[in-house]
Amino acid sequence: MAGNAKIFHFPTSLEWTIEHQGLAHAPDKPSIPIACPPVFCKGSPSDMWTPEELFVSSLEVCILLSFISQAKRHKVTFTSFKSEADGKLEFVGKEFMFSKITVNVDIEVPEDQDPEKVRKALADSKTRCLISASMKTEIEINANIVKA
C-alpha cells in the first residue's frame, strides 16, 4: 500500500427495538428511528426512515455536498439548491435491486452566472461523489438552472 493512501472509517451501530423497527446510531450524532417499508412489512410505521430511503437519500446528500465543493472549484455561485430523488427498485435478472436513481435538481444562480459552468460543476459532482462511485445503480441527474 502506498505511503500516502488515505483510509477512513465510518462506524455505525444498530439496535432492534420492536417488530421490524430499530435505531440507527453513529458516534456523537442523534439516533435515527428506522423501520421496514410498509410495502414489505404490513403494519410497519410509515413515519420512520427505511433502509431504501436512506440509500436514496445518501446519494442525494452526497450530490449536494460534492456540488458545493465543485462549485467552489469551478467558481460557480449559486443562491439555492433543492433536489428530489426517486429510487427505482425492481427485479434485474434474479436480483431485486435499485436499478436507477433519478435526482432532479433545481439550482438558482445570480443573473451573471453561466449556466454551462453550473452544469459542468453538477456533472463533476456526480463523478466525485463517493456514494455514486460505490453504487452499481444507474444514476441520472437532471438540472433545472434558474437565474435569480
PAZAPA-4460 file (N, C-alpha, C; in steps of 0.05 Angstrom, whole numbers, plus 32768, in hexadecimal, padded with zeros to 4 digits):
% residues 148
    n_x    n_y    n_z   ca_x   ca_y   ca_z    c_x    c_y    c_z   seq   type   mol
   8011   7FE8   8000   8000   8000   8000   8012   8019   8000     1      M     A
   800B   802C   7FF0   801A   8045   7FEE   801A   8054   8008     2      A     A
   8030   8062   800E   8032   8071   8027   801E   8088   802A     3      G     A
   8014   8092   8013   8001   80A8   8015   7FE4   809F   8012     4      N     A
   7FDE   8085   8014   7FC3   807C   8012   7FB3   8086   8029     5      A     A
   7F9B   808F   8023   7F89   8099   8038   7F74   8083   803D     6      K     A
   7F71   807D   8056   7F5C   806A   805F   7F4C   8077   8075     7      I     A
   7F32   8076   8071   7F20   8081   8085   7F0B   806C   808D     8      F     A
   7F01   806E   80A5   7EED   805B   80AF   7ED5   806B   80B8     9      H     A
   7EBD   8061   80B3   7EA4   806E   80BB   7E94   8059   80CB    10      F     A
   7E99   8057   80E5   7E8B   8043   80F4   7E6E   804A   80FA    11      P     A
   7E5D   8036   80F9   7E41   8039   8101   7E3A   8021   8112    12      T     A
   7E23   8023   811E   7E18   800C   812D   7DFA   800C   812A    13      S     A
   7DEE   7FF6   8130   7DD1   7FF3   812C   7DC6   7FE4   8144    14      L     A
   7DAF   7FEC   814D   7DA2   7FE0   8164   7D85   7FD9   815D    15      E     A
   7D7D   7FC0   8160   7D62   7FB8   815B   7D51   7FC2   8172    16      W     A
   7D39   7FCD   816C   7D28   7FD7   8182   7D0F   7FC6   8184    17      T     A
   7D00   7FC2   816E   7CE7   7FB3   816F   7CDF   7FAC   8152    18      I     A
   7CD2   7F95   814F   7CC8   7F8D   8134   7CDE   7F90   811F    19      E     A
   7CD7   7FA0   810A   7CEB   7FA5   80F4   7CF5   7FC2   80F7    20      H     A
   7CFE   7FC9   810F   7D07   7FE4   8115   7D21   7FE4   8125    21      Q     A
   7D2F   7FFA   8123   7D48   7FFC   8132   7D51   8019   8133    22      G     A
   7D69   801C   813E   7D76   8036   8140   7D92   8034   8133    23      L     A
   7D97   8045   8120   7DB2   8046   8114   7DC2   805B   8123    24      A     A
   7DDB   8054   8129   7DEC   8066   8139   7E06   806B   812A    25      H     A
   7E11   8082   812F   7E2D   8089   8127   7E38   8099   813E    26      A     A
   7E52   8096   8143   7E5E   80A4   815A   7E58   80C3   815A    27      P     A
   7E4F   80CD   8171   7E4B   80E9   8175   7E36   80F6   8163    28      D     A
   7E23   80E6   815A   7E0D   80F0   8149   7DF2   80E6   8154    29      K     A
   7DDD   80F5   814D   7DC2   80EB   8156   7DBC   80D1   8148    30      P     A
   7DAE   80C0   8156   7DA6   80A6   814B   7D8F   80AA   8137    31      S     A
   7D8D   8098   8124   7D78   809A   8110   7D66   8081   8113    32      I     A
   7D4C   8086   811A   7D3A   806F   811A   7D36   8064   80FE    33      P     A
   7D38   804A   80FB   7D35   803D   80E1   7D21   8027   80E2    34      I     A
   7D16   8021   80CB   7D02   800B   80C9   7D02   7FFF   80AD    35      A     A
   7CF7   7FE8   80AC   7CF2   7FDB   8092   7CDD   7FEB   8083    36      C     A
   7CE0   7FEE   8069   7CCB   7FFC   805A   7CB0   7FEE   805C    37      P     A
   7C9B   7FFD   805F   7C80   7FF0   8061   7C7A   7FDF   8048    38      P     A
   7C85   7FE4   8031   7C80   7FD3   801A   7C8B   7FB7   801D    39      V     A
   7C9F   7FB4   802F   7CAB   7F9A   8034   7CA2   7F8D   804E    40      F     A
   7C9A   7F9E   8061   7C93   7F95   807C   7C79   7FA1   8084    41      C     A
   7C63   7F92   8082   7C49   7F9D   8089   7C49   7FA6   80A6    42      K     A
   7C3D   7FBD   80AB   7C3C   7FC8   80C6   7C54   7FD8   80CE    43      G     A
   7C68   7FD9   80BD   7C80   7FE8   80C3   7C79   8006   80C2    44      S     A
   7C84   8017   80D4   7C7D   8033   80D4   7C87   8041   80BA    45      P     A
   7C77   8053   80B0   7C7E   8062   8098   7C8D   807C   809E    46      S     A
   7C90   8082   80B7   7C9D   809C   80BF   7CBA   8098   80C8    47      D     A
   7CC6   8081   80C1   7CE2   807C   80C9   7CF2   8078   80B0    48      M     A
   7D0C   807F   80B1   7D1E   807B   809A   7D21   805D   8096    49      W     A
   7D24   8055   807C   7D29   803A   8075   7D45   8038   8068    50      T     A
   7D50   8020   8067   7D6B   801D   805A   7D6A   8027   803D    51      P     A
   7D54   8022   8030   7D52   802B   8014   7D53   8049   8011    52      E     A
   7D44   8057   8023   7D45   8074   8023   7D61   807F   802A    53      E     A
   7D6D   8072   803E   7D88   807A   8045   7D9C   8077   802E    54      L     A
   7D99   8061   801F   7DAA   805C   8008   7DA7   8072   7FF4    55      F     A
   7D8F   8078   7FEC   7D8A   808D   7FD8   7D93   80A8   7FE3    56      V     A
   7D8C   80AE   7FFC   7D93   80C7   8008   7DB1   80CB   800A    57      S     A
   7DC0   80B5   800F   7DDD   80B8   8012   7DE9   80C1   7FF8    58      S     A
   7DDE   80B8   7FE1   7DE8   80C1   7FC7   7DE1   80DF   7FC4    59      L     A
   7DC9   80E6   7FCA   7DC0   8102   7FC7   7DD0   8115   7FD8    60      E     A
   7DD6   810D   7FF1   7DE6   811E   8002   7E03   8121   7FF7    61      V     A
   7E0E   810A   7FEE   7E29   810B   7FE3   7E2B   811C   7FCA    62      C     A
   7E16   811C   7FB9   7E16   812D   7FA1   7E17   814B   7FAA    63      I     A
   7E06   8152   7FBE   7E06   816D   7FC8   7E22   8175   7FD2    64      L     A
   7E2D   8165   7FE4   7E47   816C   7FF0   7E5E   816D   7FDB    65      L     A
   7E5C   815B   7FC8   7E70   815B   7FB3   7E6C   8174   7FA1    66      S     A
   7E53   817B   7F9C   7E4E   8193   7F8C   7E59   81AC   7F9A    67      F     A
   7E56   81AE   7FB4   7E61   81C5   7FC3   7E7F   81C7   7FBE    68      I     A
   7E8D   81B1   7FBF   7EAA   81B1   7FBA   7EB1   81B7   7F9D    69      S     A
   7EA2   81AB   7F8B   7EA7   81B0   7F6F   7EA0   81CC   7F66    70      Q     A
   7E8B   81D8   7F73   7E84   81F4   7F6D   7E9C   8206   7F74    71      A     A
   7EA8   8201   7F8B   7EC0   8211   7F92   7ED6   820D   7F7E    72      K     A
   7EDB   81F4   7F77   7EF0   81ED   7F64   7EEC   81FB   7F49    73      R     A
   7ED2   81FB   7F3F   7ECC   8207   7F25   7EC4   8224   7F27    74      H     A
   7EC7   8230   7F3E   7EC0   824C   7F42   7EA3   8251   7F3A    75      K     A
   7E91   8240   7F44   7E75   8242   7F3F   7E68   824D   7F58    76      V     A
   7E57   8260   7F55   7E47   826C   7F6B   7E2A   8263   7F68    77      T     A
   7E1F   825A   7F7E   7E02   8253   7F7D   7DF5   825D   7F97    78      F     A
   7DDB   8262   7F95   7DCC   826E   7FAB   7DB9   825A   7FB7    79      T     A
   7DB3   8244   7FA9   7DA1   8230   7FB3   7DA6   8215   7FA5    80      S     A
   7DA4   8200   7FB4   7DA7   81E5   7FA9   7D92   81D4   7FB7    81      F     A
   7D80   81C8   7FA7   7D6C   81B6   7FB2   7D6B   819E   7F9F    82      K     A
   7D65   8187   7FAB   7D64   816F   7F9A   7D4E   815C   7FA4    83      S     A
   7D46   814B   7F92   7D34   8135   7F98   7D3F   811D   7F8A    84      E     A
   7D3F   8106   7F98   7D4A   80EE   7F8C   7D35   80D8   7F8D    85      A     A
   7D37   80C6   7F79   7D25   80AF   7F78   7D36   8096   7F71    86      D     A
   7D34   8083   7F83   7D42   806A   7F7F   7D2F   8055   7F73    87      G     A
   7D37   8049   7F5D   7D26   8034   7F50   7D30   8019   7F59    88      K     A
   7D20   800B   7F68   7D26   7FF1   7F73   7D17   7FDC   7F62    89      L     A
   7D26   7FC9   7F56   7D19   7FB5   7F45   7D2B   7F9D   7F42    90      E     A
   7D1F   7F88   7F36   7D2F   7F70   7F30   7D41   7F76   7F18    91      F     A
   7D5A   7F71   7F1B   7D6D   7F72   7F05   7D7A   7F57   7F03    92      V     A
   7D72   7F48   7EEF   7D79   7F2B   7EEE   7D6B   7F1E   7F05    93      G     A
   7D7A   7F12   7F17   7D6E   7F04   7F2E   7D71   7F14   7F48    94      K     A
   7D7C   7F2D   7F46   7D81   7F3D   7F5E   7D6C   7F53   7F60    95      E     A
   7D63   7F58   7F78   7D51   7F6F   7F7E   7D64   7F85   7F87    96      F     A
   7D66   7F9A   7F77   7D7A   7FAF   7F7D   7D71   7FCA   7F73    97      M     A
   7D80   7FDE   7F7C   7D7C   7FF9   7F71   7D89   7FF9   7F55    98      F     A
   7D79   7FFB   7F40   7D83   7FFB   7F25   7D8B   8017   7F1D    99      S     A
   7D7D   802B   7F28   7D82   8047   7F20   7D7A   805A   7F36   100      K     A
   7D89   806F   7F39   7D81   8085   7F4B   7D82   809E   7F3A   101      I     A
   7D6C   80AC   7F39   7D6A   80C5   7F2B   7D6A   80DC   7F3F   102      T     A
   7D7C   80EF   7F3B   7D7D   8107   7F4D   7D77   811F   7F3C   103      V     A
   7D61   812D   7F43   7D59   8145   7F36   7D62   815D   7F47   104      N     A
   7D73   816E   7F3C   7D7F   8183   7F4B   7D76   819E   7F40   105      V     A
   7D6E   81B0   7F52   7D67   81CC   7F4C   7D7D   81DD   7F58   106      D     A
   7D8B   81EB   7F47   7DA1   81FD   7F51   7D9B   8219   7F48   107      I     A
   7D9A   822B   7F5B   7D97   8248   7F55   7DB2   8255   7F55   108      E     A
   7DB8   8265   7F41   7DD2   8272   7F3E   7DCE   8290   7F39   109      V     A
   7DE2   82A0   7F3F   7DE0   82BC   7F39   7DDE   82C1   7F1A   110      P     A
   7DD4   82D7   7F13   7DCF   82DE   7EF7   7DE8   82DC   7EE6   111      E     A
   7DFF   82E2   7EF0   7E18   82E1   7EE1   7E25   82C6   7EE0   112      D     A
   7E1A   82B2   7EEC   7E26   8297   7EED   7E21   8288   7ED3   113      Q     A
   7E36   827C   7EC8   7E34   826C   7EB0   7E28   8251   7EB7   114      D     A
   7E10   824A   7EAC   7E03   8231   7EB2   7E13   8218   7EAB   115      P     A
   7E24   821A   7E96   7E34   8204   7E8D   7E4A   81FD   7EA2   116      E     A
   7E54   8212   7EB0   7E67   820D   7EC5   7E5A   81FE   7EDD   117      K     A
   7E41   8205   7EE1   7E31   81F8   7EF7   7E2C   81DB   7EEF   118      V     A
   7E25   81D6   7ED6   7E21   81BA   7ECD   7E3A   81AA   7ECF   119      R     A
   7E51   81B6   7EC8   7E6B   81A8   7ECA   7E71   81A1   7EE7   120      K     A
   7E6C   81B4   7EF9   7E71   81AF   7F16   7E5F   8199   7F20   121      A     A
   7E46   8198   7F17   7E34   8183   7F1F   7E3C   8168   7F14   122      L     A
   7E44   8168   7EFB   7E4D   814F   7EEE   7E66   8144   7EFD   123      A     A
   7E78   8156   7F04   7E90   814E   7F13   7E89   8144   7F2F   124      D     A
   7E73   814F   7F3A   7E6A   8146   7F54   7E61   8129   7F54   125      S     A
   7E55   8121   7F3E   7E4C   8105   7F3B   7E65   80F2   7F3B   126      K     A
   7E79   80F9   7F2D   7E91   80E8   7F2B   7EA2   80EA   7F44   127      T     A
   7EA1   8100   7F53   7EB1   8103   7F6B   7EA3   80F9   7F85   128      R     A
   7E8A   80F4   7F83   7E7A   80EB   7F9A   7E83   80CE   7FA1   129      C     A
   7E8B   80CB   7FB9   7E94   80B0   7FC2   7E7E   809C   7FC3   130      L     A
   7E66   80A5   7FC8   7E4F   8093   7FC9   7E49   8088   7FAD   131      I     A
   7E47   809A   7F99   7E41   8091   7F7E   7E57   807F   7F73   132      S     A
   7E70   8085   7F7B   7E86   8074   7F72   7E85   8058   7F7E   133      A     A
   7E77   8055   7F94   7E75   803C   7FA2   7E5C   802C   7F9B   134      S     A
   7E4B   8037   7F8A   7E32   802A   7F82   7E34   801D   7F67   135      M     A
   7E26   8007   7F63   7E24   7FFC   7F48   7E0A   8005   7F3B   136      K     A
   7DFA   8015   7F49   7DE1   8020   7F40   7DE6   8036   7F2A   137      T     A
   7DD6   8036   7F15   7DD7   804C   7F02   7DCE   8065   7F0F   138      E     A
   7DDC   807B   7F0A   7DD6   8095   7F17   7DD1   80A9   7F01   139      I     A
   7DBA   80B6   7F02   7DB3   80CB   7EEF   7DAF   80E5   7EFF   140      E     A
   7DBC   80FA   7EF6   7DB8   8114   7F03   7DAE   8128   7EEE   141      I     A
   7D96   8133   7EF4   7D8A   8147   7EE3   7D8C   8162   7EF1   142      N     A
   7D95   8176   7EE3   7D99   8191   7EEF   7D86   81A5   7EE3   143      A     A
   7D79   81B4   7EF4   7D6A   81CC   7EEC   7D78   81E3   7EF8   144      N     A
   7D85   81F3   7EE7   7D95   820A   7EF1   7D85   8223   7EEA   145      I     A
   7D80   8233   7EFF   7D70   824B   7EFC   7D80   8263   7F06   146      V     A
   7D7F   8279   7EF7   7D8D   8291   7F00   7D7B   82A1   7F13   147      K     A
   7D87   82AA   7F28   7D78   82B9   7F3D   7D6F   82D4   7F33   148      A     A
***
